[in-house]
Amino acid sequence: MNNPFEDLEYLAEFLPEEGESVIVSRRRGRLVCESYAEPAQTSQPTGIINREFYGRLVSINAKLQQFWAVPFVVAVTAFFVASFLLQELAGFGWADWGVFLALGTVLITLPVFYVHWRQRQFFRTAVCPTLQQLMNDHQIDKYSLIAYLSTQRQLKGIYQALTRWT
């Protein structure tokens, strides 16, 4: 059996080049160095991991999310104005809280339906033809795109639109 210094000299002769690997094992009391080939990297799906395609998906997702901003600001403002007018003009007070709750429920649900309707119209007229062209250009079927979008949290809006309206 060799002493540790001889083992280190033996190992120094087999140091790998940059990017190479060596497996060192002990067999019958001796150190054995064997080269190790890295397994080939698995190729990512073609077409989906494309900067231009991903950028267009992000852009479409942002446009779908934009529909929420204005209707809710209008609904909240309308709720406060209507509440003020009911208190001042109609004489309602805190004892009539059910009226304000009903008014708030109506003024919050109306924008939800309106936004979903606008998103669906936009999705059908603008997004579907664009996605169809992109999927044809990148040779991706609809279900592969849905599977990819399900893994991307930041693209949740377009994922939900695809699964809801197609």
Secondary structure, DSSP 8 states (H G I E B T S, - for coil): ---HHHHHHHHHHT---TT-EEEEEEETTEEEEEEE---------TTTS-HHHHHHHHHHHHHHHHTTHHHHHHHHHHHHHHHHHHHHTS---GGGHHHHHHHHHHHHHHHHHHHHHHHHHHIIIIIHHHHHHHHHHTT--HHHHHHHHHT-GGGHHHHHHHHHH-
